[in-house]
Amino acid sequence: MPASADCVRPERPFLPQSQDDMRTYADLIRGDFEAYIADVQDYFRCVDEERARVFSEARDVSEDYERFLSALE
């Protein structure tokens, strides 16, 4: 059985309450938000791929179960 994907949800970026802090750390904050957006897109792709993999596996398991039940008849 293949190992499941390890989709790691990105952490939400920190946004200071103070506008002065926002201005002071604007480059860092902007970088954090841009990294989050890129990471969340990767996360969505990973989740979509894992969903497709599990859906396919569930279909195979269902067919196995049908063969099992038929063997008991």
C-alpha positions in Angstrom: 0.0 0.0 0.0 1.5 3.4 -1.0 2.2 5.9 1.7 -0.2 8.8 1.8 0.9 12.3 0.7 2.2 14.5 3.4 0.4 17.7 2.6 1.6 20.4 5.0 -0.8 23.3 5.5 1.2 26.6 5.4 1.1 28.8 8.5 -0.9 32.0 8.2 1.5 35.0 8.0 1.7 37.4 10.9 0.4 40.9 10.4 1.3 43.4 13.1 -1.5 45.5 14.5 0.5 48.7 14.3 0.6 50.5 10.9 4.1 51.8 12.0 5.3 48.2 12.4 3.7 47.3 9.0 5.7 50.1 7.4 8.9 49.3 9.2 8.8 45.6 8.3 7.0 46.0 5.0 9.5 44.0 3.0 9.5 41.1 5.4 5.7 41.1 5.7 5.3 41.2 1.9 7.7 38.3 1.6 5.8 36.3 4.2 2.5 36.9 2.4 3.9 36.1 -1.0 5.5 32.9 0.4 2.2 31.9 2.0 0.3 32.4 -1.3 2.8 30.2 -3.2 2.8 27.6 -0.4 -1.0 27.5 -0.2 -1.1 26.8 -3.9 1.3 23.9 -3.4 -0.9 22.7 -0.5 -4.0 22.7 -2.7 -2.3 20.8 -5.4 -1.1 18.2 -2.9 -4.5 17.8 -1.4 -6.1 17.5 -4.9 -3.5 14.8 -5.8 -4.1 12.9 -2.6 -7.8 13.1 -3.0 -7.5 11.6 -6.5 -5.1 8.9 -5.3 -7.5 7.9 -2.4 -10.5 8.0 -4.7 -8.8 5.5 -7.1 -7.7 3.4 -4.2 -11.3 3.4 -2.8 -12.6 2.2 -6.2 -10.0 -0.7 -6.2 -11.0 -1.6 -2.6 -14.7 -1.6 -3.6 -13.9 -4.0 -6.5 -11.9 -6.2 -4.1 -14.8 -6.3 -1.7 -17.2 -7.3 -4.5 -14.9 -10.2 -5.4 -14.7 -11.2 -1.7 -18.5 -11.2 -1.4 -18.8 -13.2 -4.7 -16.4 -15.8 -3.3 -18.6 -16.3 -0.3 -21.6 -17.2 -2.4 
